[in-house]
Amino acid sequence: LHNTFVSTIENAKGTGKLWCSQAFSWQLSNKFDVPAVSFRNYKGMPGKKYKDTQWHLKAINKTKASKVRFLSIIQVAQGGKMLPFEETANTADVTKINIGGWEIDAALSYDLPAQLQIRSSAANTAFTAYGSSIKFENQWYKGEHTESSMLVERVNGKIKFDEAVDVPVAPTR
């Protein structure tokens, strides 16, 4: 399938698909772009040795662009069946995908604000990133922050609403 990749190791298999706001190509290599080194510098803890034999798949946009949006959906299964990716709509602005009862909408175009929404009526769950509100079971839930991530779930018959905002990550070195 177009823009799909598969990886199999031991008893697990992964299937993924990539969507992008720009045309792109694949590059497969068993070399790191930048040599991998371990930053485990705690006393008594040895650093990890990396061999340059791990496979890496890279998506590279074909034309120079100041901004690019990617969406990747990856399934991992141990002996299980992979579910098909069903694109219900793929316009220049919004990509709509169904997979295993989950509906995913993503705005890949820079003409639209960033958007990622994931819903499953069977799992009683709705999630949005970069939103200010989310619809769940015909009711709108509004967050306190713009462009936050929101999760609405029905758990044990009760509605649970959570909101999170990006927090800068502290340097690890």
N, C-alpha and C positions, 0 to 999 in steps of 0.2 A: 504494500500500500504506500501511497505517496507520503513522504515525510515521516515514515514509521521506522522504528528501530527495535531490534530484539537482542537480548543478552541472555545467555544460559550459562550458569555456573553450578557445578555439582548437582544438587537436587532442587534448585530454584530457577525460575525463568522470569524475565522481565520484558514487558512490551511497552513501548512508549510511542508517543506521537508529538510532533513539534509544530506549532503554528507561529508565524512571525509577521510583523507589519511590513517587512521588506523581503524581497527574494533572497534566498540563502542557499548555500551548498554545504555538504557534509565533508568532514575530514576525519579520517580514522588513523590513529597512531598508537604505537606502544611506547612512546617517549613522553616525558613530562615537558610542557612548554618552559617551565622554570624548574630547575632541579628541586626535588622534594627533600626537605630537611626536617629533622625533628626539633621541636622547641621544648622538649621535656628536659629542662635543665634543673630539676629539683634534685637535691642531694640524695644519693642512693638510688635514683631512678634513671636507668640507662635510656639513651635516646633510641628511637626506632630506626632501623635501617630500611630504606626503601630501595627496592630493585626497580630498574627502569624497564620492567616488562609488563606493566599494567596497561590495559587497553583504555584509550580515551577517545570519545566521540565528540567532535566539536562542530557547532553550527556557525558558519561565517556568512555575514551578509555580503551580497554580491556587489552592492554599490555603497559608496561612502554615505553615511547618514549621521547627523548629530544625535539622533535619538532612535532607538529601536525597541519594540516591545516583543517579548517572547511569551508563549504559553506552552508548557509541557505537561502532559498527563502521562504518568508512569504507573503501570500495574505490576505488582510482584506477586507471584504465586509459587507455592511449593506443591507441585503435582496437580494443581488445579487448572481449570480451563480459563483461558484469557477471554475477556469480554470484548465484543467489537465496539469501536468508536463510531457512533452514528452522528454525522454532522447534519443537523436539522436546518441550519442556515449558516452561510459563510459569506458575508458581504465584506466590502472593504472596511466597514466600520466595526461590526460586531460578529464574533464567531460564537455559534451555539452548538453545543455538543451534548449528546446523551450517551451515558455508559452505565450499564447495570442499574438503571433506575435513578441515576443522578443526572440532573440537568446543570450544565455549566454554560454561563454567558461571560464572554470576555471582550472588552473593548481593546482591540489591538491598534486602532488608528489613533494618531496623535491629534486628529480633528475633534476627538471626543475626550472627556475627562477619563482618567484611568478607572477601570471597572472590572471587578471579578465577582460573580455571584454563583453560588453553588447551592442546589436545593434537592431534597429527596422527601417526597411525601411519605414513602414507605418507612424511611428512617426518622421521620418527624424532625427534620433538621433543615435549617437555612443558614447560609453564611454569606457575608459580603465583605469585600476589602475595598477601601477607598470610598466608602459611602457615608451618607448622613442619615439614612433610614433603610429599613429592610422590611419586606412584606412576608408574613408567615401566616398561613391559615386565614387569609382574607383580612388580616389586621396589620397595620403599619406600626413598626417600632422605631423610635427616633433615638439616635445616640446623642450624647452630650458634646461630642467633638466632631468636627468635620474631617472627612477622610480617615475615619477610624475603621477598624475591623469589628464586625458584629456577628454574633452567633445567637440564634434562637433555636431552642430545642423543646420538645415535649418529653419530659422525663417523669416517669411514674404518674402520668396524668396531669402534671403541672408544667406550665410554661416557664422556661429558664432563659433569661436574656443576659448576655455578657458583651461587654465592649472593651476593646483594647486599642491603645495608641502606640505608635512606634516609639521606642525608647532607645536612645543612642547606646551603642555597645561600648563598654569600657575597653581600652587597649589591653591585650593579653600579655604583652611583653614589658 
